[in-house]
Amino acid sequence: MKQIPEVSSQFQPQPEASFERLLNTEEAATLLRIHPKTLQRMARKGEIPAIQIGKLWRFSSATLLLWQEEKFAR
C-alpha cells in the first residue's frame, strides 16, 4: 500500500482565515447611500477604493466603511 506524504502545516488552511465577499456597484452604492453611477464615476477617477475586474467594479464593504469614516471624520 502506497503511503501519502504529509502536507506541510504552512499549506493547510487556517481556521481563522476568512474571505470577505466583494460588493457589486448596486450593493456598495446602497451601503454608502449614493447613486450607483456616482460610485462608478468615483471608482474610475480613483476617488474611492475599488477593484476593476474586466468592465465590472467590485468593492470591499470594510474598506468602504473605513474610507467613509476617514473622509467624513471631523
N, CA, C and O atoms as CSV, one atom per row, in Angstrom:
chain,resi,resn,atom,element,x,y,z
A,1,MET,N,N,0.843,-1.173,0.000
A,1,MET,CA,C,0.000,0.000,0.000
A,1,MET,C,C,0.890,1.238,0.000
A,1,MET,O,O,1.841,1.336,0.776
A,2,LYS,N,N,0.568,2.175,-0.876
A,2,LYS,CA,C,1.357,3.384,-1.013
A,2,LYS,C,C,0.957,4.397,0.058
A,2,LYS,O,O,-0.228,4.625,0.298
A,3,GLN,N,N,1.959,5.002,0.699
A,3,GLN,CA,C,1.692,5.966,1.758
A,3,GLN,C,C,1.667,7.381,1.169
A,3,GLN,O,O,2.525,7.746,0.365
A,4,ILE,N,N,0.676,8.166,1.582
A,4,ILE,CA,C,0.529,9.531,1.105
A,4,ILE,C,C,1.433,10.440,1.935
A,4,ILE,O,O,1.396,10.390,3.164
A,5,PRO,N,N,2.249,11.274,1.275
A,5,PRO,CA,C,3.135,12.167,2.039
A,5,PRO,C,C,2.327,13.186,2.840
A,5,PRO,O,O,1.254,13.615,2.416
A,6,GLU,N,N,2.851,13.561,3.989
A,6,GLU,CA,C,2.196,14.528,4.862
A,6,GLU,C,C,2.360,15.937,4.283
A,6,GLU,O,O,3.432,16.304,3.802
A,7,VAL,N,N,1.304,16.697,4.339
A,7,VAL,CA,C,1.322,18.069,3.829
A,7,VAL,C,C,1.879,18.987,4.904
A,7,VAL,O,O,1.513,18.891,6.075
A,8,SER,N,N,2.763,19.871,4.491
A,8,SER,CA,C,3.353,20.830,5.416
A,8,SER,C,C,2.266,21.691,6.042
A,8,SER,O,O,1.282,22.019,5.379
A,9,SER,N,N,2.428,22.060,7.302
A,9,SER,CA,C,1.418,22.855,8.001
A,9,SER,C,C,1.258,24.249,7.398
A,9,SER,O,O,0.207,24.868,7.565
A,10,GLN,N,N,2.270,24.753,6.704
A,10,GLN,CA,C,2.161,26.084,6.115
A,10,GLN,C,C,1.162,26.118,4.964
A,10,GLN,O,O,0.693,27.196,4.599
A,11,PHE,N,N,0.822,24.965,4.381
A,11,PHE,CA,C,-0.105,24.910,3.273
A,11,PHE,C,C,-1.513,24.506,3.693
A,11,PHE,O,O,-2.415,24.450,2.857
A,12,GLN,N,N,-1.707,24.230,4.949
A,12,GLN,CA,C,-3.029,23.858,5.425
A,12,GLN,C,C,-3.820,25.116,5.766
A,12,GLN,O,O,-3.265,26.060,6.329
A,13,PRO,N,N,-5.109,25.140,5.432
A,13,PRO,CA,C,-5.910,26.330,5.719
A,13,PRO,C,C,-6.009,26.588,7.211
A,13,PRO,O,O,-6.134,25.661,8.011
A,14,GLN,N,N,-5.952,27.841,7.566
A,14,GLN,CA,C,-6.067,28.239,8.962
A,14,GLN,C,C,-7.539,28.459,9.289
A,14,GLN,O,O,-8.260,29.050,8.485
A,15,PRO,N,N,-7.999,28.000,10.445
A,15,PRO,CA,C,-9.417,28.119,10.765
A,15,PRO,C,C,-9.891,29.568,10.871
A,15,PRO,O,O,-11.051,29.854,10.574
A,16,GLU,N,N,-9.021,30.483,11.286
A,16,GLU,CA,C,-9.438,31.873,11.433
A,16,GLU,C,C,-9.396,32.644,10.117
A,16,GLU,O,O,-9.868,33.779,10.057
A,17,ALA,N,N,-8.845,32.053,9.073
A,17,ALA,CA,C,-8.779,32.725,7.779
A,17,ALA,C,C,-10.165,32.734,7.132
A,17,ALA,O,O,-10.827,31.702,7.033
A,18,SER,N,N,-10.586,33.919,6.697
A,18,SER,CA,C,-11.865,34.015,6.005
A,18,SER,C,C,-11.755,35.078,4.924
A,18,SER,O,O,-10.891,35.952,4.985
A,19,PHE,N,N,-12.617,34.999,3.956
A,19,PHE,CA,C,-12.608,35.928,2.844
A,19,PHE,C,C,-13.893,36.734,2.867
A,19,PHE,O,O,-14.985,36.203,3.073
A,20,GLU,N,N,-13.735,38.017,2.650
A,20,GLU,CA,C,-14.890,38.894,2.593
A,20,GLU,C,C,-15.443,38.899,1.167
A,20,GLU,O,O,-14.689,39.043,0.205
A,21,ARG,N,N,-16.738,38.743,1.040
A,21,ARG,CA,C,-17.373,38.803,-0.266
A,21,ARG,C,C,-17.331,40.238,-0.759
A,21,ARG,O,O,-17.640,41.166,-0.011
A,22,LEU,N,N,-16.950,40.423,-2.014
A,22,LEU,CA,C,-16.904,41.755,-2.590
A,22,LEU,C,C,-18.300,42.187,-3.022
A,22,LEU,O,O,-19.101,41.377,-3.488
A,23,LEU,N,N,-18.574,43.467,-2.861
A,23,LEU,CA,C,-19.868,44.021,-3.231
A,23,LEU,C,C,-19.855,44.479,-4.681
A,23,LEU,O,O,-18.827,44.939,-5.178
A,24,ASN,N,N,-20.979,44.356,-5.358
A,24,ASN,CA,C,-21.096,44.924,-6.695
A,24,ASN,C,C,-21.457,46.404,-6.547
A,24,ASN,O,O,-21.599,46.902,-5.430
A,25,THR,N,N,-21.601,47.096,-7.660
A,25,THR,CA,C,-21.858,48.537,-7.625
A,25,THR,C,C,-23.163,48.871,-6.910
A,25,THR,O,O,-23.211,49.806,-6.110
A,26,GLU,N,N,-24.203,48.125,-7.189
A,26,GLU,CA,C,-25.507,48.388,-6.564
A,26,GLU,C,C,-25.435,48.233,-5.043
A,26,GLU,O,O,-25.938,49.080,-4.305
A,27,GLU,N,N,-24.809,47.154,-4.582
A,27,GLU,CA,C,-24.706,46.899,-3.147
A,27,GLU,C,C,-23.857,47.959,-2.450
A,27,GLU,O,O,-24.215,48.443,-1.376
A,28,ALA,N,N,-22.736,48.314,-3.064
A,28,ALA,CA,C,-21.845,49.312,-2.470
A,28,ALA,C,C,-22.511,50.685,-2.446
A,28,ALA,O,O,-22.364,51.424,-1.473
A,29,ALA,N,N,-23.235,51.031,-3.496
A,29,ALA,CA,C,-23.928,52.320,-3.541
A,29,ALA,C,C,-24.999,52.390,-2.449
A,29,ALA,O,O,-25.183,53.430,-1.818
A,30,THR,N,N,-25.690,51.291,-2.235
A,30,THR,CA,C,-26.688,51.231,-1.164
A,30,THR,C,C,-26.022,51.415,0.196
A,30,THR,O,O,-26.541,52.132,1.051
A,31,LEU,N,N,-24.884,50.774,0.396
A,31,LEU,CA,C,-24.150,50.889,1.650
A,31,LEU,C,C,-23.744,52.339,1.921
A,31,LEU,O,O,-23.849,52.818,3.050
A,32,LEU,N,N,-23.285,53.026,0.890
A,32,LEU,CA,C,-22.820,54.410,1.039
A,32,LEU,C,C,-23.943,55.441,0.858
A,32,LEU,O,O,-23.741,56.634,1.085
A,33,ARG,N,N,-25.116,54.971,0.451
A,33,ARG,CA,C,-26.276,55.833,0.219
A,33,ARG,C,C,-25.997,56.886,-0.850
A,33,ARG,O,O,-26.282,58.071,-0.676
A,34,ILE,N,N,-25.430,56.417,-1.961
A,34,ILE,CA,C,-25.202,57.272,-3.120
A,34,ILE,C,C,-25.715,56.544,-4.357
A,34,ILE,O,O,-26.005,55.348,-4.312
A,35,HIS,N,N,-25.823,57.270,-5.447
A,35,HIS,CA,C,-26.305,56.678,-6.695
A,35,HIS,C,C,-25.211,55.767,-7.284
A,35,HIS,O,O,-24.031,56.109,-7.209
A,36,PRO,N,N,-25.580,54.621,-7.865
A,36,PRO,CA,C,-24.581,53.713,-8.447
A,36,PRO,C,C,-23.698,54.367,-9.515
A,36,PRO,O,O,-22.509,54.058,-9.597
A,37,LYS,N,N,-24.253,55.258,-10.326
A,37,LYS,CA,C,-23.442,55.936,-11.354
A,37,LYS,C,C,-22.405,56.855,-10.714
A,37,LYS,O,O,-21.292,56.980,-11.224
A,38,THR,N,N,-22.757,57.491,-9.613
A,38,THR,CA,C,-21.802,58.332,-8.881
A,38,THR,C,C,-20.660,57.480,-8.354
A,38,THR,O,O,-19.495,57.869,-8.429
A,39,LEU,N,N,-21.003,56.319,-7.822
A,39,LEU,CA,C,-19.988,55.407,-7.304
A,39,LEU,C,C,-19.062,54.929,-8.420
A,39,LEU,O,O,-17.846,54.880,-8.231
A,40,GLN,N,N,-19.612,54.583,-9.562
A,40,GLN,CA,C,-18.784,54.145,-10.694
A,40,GLN,C,C,-17.853,55.263,-11.165
A,40,GLN,O,O,-16.689,55.013,-11.476
A,41,ARG,N,N,-18.361,56.482,-11.216
A,41,ARG,CA,C,-17.535,57.621,-11.628
A,41,ARG,C,C,-16.387,57.830,-10.641
A,41,ARG,O,O,-15.248,58.067,-11.043
A,42,MET,N,N,-16.696,57.741,-9.355
A,42,MET,CA,C,-15.663,57.898,-8.321
A,42,MET,C,C,-14.615,56.794,-8.426
A,42,MET,O,O,-13.425,57.047,-8.238
A,43,ALA,N,N,-15.051,55.575,-8.723
A,43,ALA,CA,C,-14.121,54.451,-8.868
A,43,ALA,C,C,-13.203,54.666,-10.070
A,43,ALA,O,O,-11.997,54.436,-9.981
A,44,ARG,N,N,-13.773,55.107,-11.198
A,44,ARG,CA,C,-12.969,55.363,-12.402
A,44,ARG,C,C,-11.912,56.431,-12.157
A,44,ARG,O,O,-10.796,56.334,-12.668
A,45,LYS,N,N,-12.263,57.451,-11.374
A,45,LYS,CA,C,-11.334,58.552,-11.088
A,45,LYS,C,C,-10.350,58.211,-9.965
A,45,LYS,O,O,-9.433,58.986,-9.693
A,46,GLY,N,N,-10.532,57.064,-9.317
A,46,GLY,CA,C,-9.650,56.672,-8.225
A,46,GLY,C,C,-9.944,57.401,-6.924
A,46,GLY,O,O,-9.092,57.457,-6.038
A,47,GLU,N,N,-11.133,57.957,-6.804
A,47,GLU,CA,C,-11.517,58.701,-5.609
A,47,GLU,C,C,-11.982,57.804,-4.466
A,47,GLU,O,O,-12.081,58.245,-3.321
A,48,ILE,N,N,-12.264,56.553,-4.783
A,48,ILE,CA,C,-12.803,55.622,-3.793
A,48,ILE,C,C,-12.112,54.270,-3.993
A,48,ILE,O,O,-11.826,53.895,-5.130
A,49,PRO,N,N,-11.840,53.531,-2.912
A,49,PRO,CA,C,-11.179,52.232,-3.072
A,49,PRO,C,C,-12.073,51.230,-3.798
A,49,PRO,O,O,-13.188,50.939,-3.363
A,50,ALA,N,N,-11.562,50.710,-4.907
A,50,ALA,CA,C,-12.343,49.782,-5.728
A,50,ALA,C,C,-11.403,48.874,-6.504
A,50,ALA,O,O,-10.218,49.164,-6.669
A,51,ILE,N,N,-11.959,47.776,-6.973
A,51,ILE,CA,C,-11.220,46.816,-7.792
A,51,ILE,C,C,-11.996,46.656,-9.089
A,51,ILE,O,O,-13.198,46.391,-9.070
A,52,GLN,N,N,-11.308,46.818,-10.217
A,52,GLN,CA,C,-11.976,46.621,-11.500
A,52,GLN,C,C,-11.625,45.234,-12.026
A,52,GLN,O,O,-10.453,44.882,-12.162
A,53,ILE,N,N,-12.651,44.463,-12.314
A,53,ILE,CA,C,-12.495,43.127,-12.877
A,53,ILE,C,C,-13.178,43.159,-14.236
A,53,ILE,O,O,-14.404,43.096,-14.335
A,54,GLY,N,N,-12.369,43.257,-15.270
A,54,GLY,CA,C,-12.927,43.447,-16.606
A,54,GLY,C,C,-13.606,44.802,-16.665
A,54,GLY,O,O,-12.974,45.828,-16.414
A,55,LYS,N,N,-14.891,44.811,-16.994
A,55,LYS,CA,C,-15.656,46.056,-17.033
A,55,LYS,C,C,-16.395,46.315,-15.728
A,55,LYS,O,O,-16.996,47.377,-15.558
A,56,LEU,N,N,-16.360,45.365,-14.811
A,56,LEU,CA,C,-17.137,45.454,-13.577
A,56,LEU,C,C,-16.303,46.004,-12.425
A,56,LEU,O,O,-15.102,45.749,-12.336
A,57,TRP,N,N,-16.947,46.753,-11.556
A,57,TRP,CA,C,-16.295,47.267,-10.354
A,57,TRP,C,C,-16.756,46.454,-9.154
A,57,TRP,O,O,-17.928,46.090,-9.052
A,58,ARG,N,N,-15.827,46.174,-8.248
A,58,ARG,CA,C,-16.136,45.460,-7.011
A,58,ARG,C,C,-15.566,46.253,-5.847
A,58,ARG,O,O,-14.562,46.952,-5.983
A,59,PHE,N,N,-16.232,46.130,-4.688
A,59,PHE,CA,C,-15.893,46.944,-3.532
A,59,PHE,C,C,-15.896,46.090,-2.270
A,59,PHE,O,O,-16.732,45.200,-2.113
A,60,SER,N,N,-14.958,46.368,-1.375
A,60,SER,CA,C,-14.907,45.717,-0.071
A,60,SER,C,C,-15.705,46.567,0.904
A,60,SER,O,O,-15.431,47.758,1.051
A,61,SER,N,N,-16.682,45.980,1.568
A,61,SER,CA,C,-17.514,46.763,2.489
A,61,SER,C,C,-16.683,47.325,3.641
A,61,SER,O,O,-16.888,48.469,4.047
A,62,ALA,N,N,-15.750,46.536,4.169
A,62,ALA,CA,C,-14.908,47.014,5.274
A,62,ALA,C,C,-14.057,48.194,4.825
A,62,ALA,O,O,-13.924,49.175,5.557
A,63,THR,N,N,-13.485,48.111,3.640
A,63,THR,CA,C,-12.646,49.190,3.115
A,63,THR,C,C,-13.479,50.437,2.847
A,63,THR,O,O,-13.032,51.550,3.123
A,64,LEU,N,N,-14.685,50.260,2.313
A,64,LEU,CA,C,-15.559,51.404,2.055
A,64,LEU,C,C,-15.950,52.109,3.347
A,64,LEU,O,O,-15.971,53.338,3.402
A,65,LEU,N,N,-16.258,51.344,4.378
A,65,LEU,CA,C,-16.652,51.957,5.647
A,65,LEU,C,C,-15.487,52.706,6.282
A,65,LEU,O,O,-15.682,53.777,6.859
A,66,LEU,N,N,-14.278,52.156,6.183
A,66,LEU,CA,C,-13.093,52.868,6.679
A,66,LEU,C,C,-12.852,54.141,5.878
A,66,LEU,O,O,-12.549,55.187,6.452
A,67,TRP,N,N,-12.984,54.060,4.566
A,67,TRP,CA,C,-12.806,55.218,3.704
A,67,TRP,C,C,-13.816,56.299,4.071
A,67,TRP,O,O,-13.464,57.473,4.181
A,68,GLN,N,N,-15.063,55.902,4.260
A,68,GLN,CA,C,-16.128,56.846,4.601
A,68,GLN,C,C,-15.842,57.512,5.951
A,68,GLN,O,O,-16.032,58.718,6.108
A,69,GLU,N,N,-15.388,56.723,6.913
A,69,GLU,CA,C,-15.079,57.253,8.234
A,69,GLU,C,C,-13.943,58.275,8.158
A,69,GLU,O,O,-14.027,59.338,8.774
A,70,GLU,N,N,-12.887,57.964,7.411
A,70,GLU,CA,C,-11.757,58.878,7.274
A,70,GLU,C,C,-12.148,60.124,6.476
A,70,GLU,O,O,-11.736,61.234,6.814
A,71,LYS,N,N,-12.929,59.945,5.439
A,71,LYS,CA,C,-13.312,61.045,4.556
A,71,LYS,C,C,-14.186,62.065,5.277
A,71,LYS,O,O,-14.038,63.269,5.069
A,72,PHE,N,N,-15.088,61.588,6.116
A,72,PHE,CA,C,-16.063,62.476,6.729
A,72,PHE,C,C,-15.839,62.693,8.225
A,72,PHE,O,O,-16.690,63.278,8.895
A,73,ALA,N,N,-14.713,62.233,8.756
A,73,ALA,CA,C,-14.391,62.468,10.163
A,73,ALA,C,C,-13.982,63.933,10.339
A,73,ALA,O,O,-13.262,64.489,9.509
A,74,ARG,N,N,-14.436,64.533,11.394
A,74,ARG,CA,C,-14.101,65.954,11.611
A,74,ARG,C,C,-13.493,66.163,12.926
A,74,ARG,O,O,-13.149,67.293,13.275
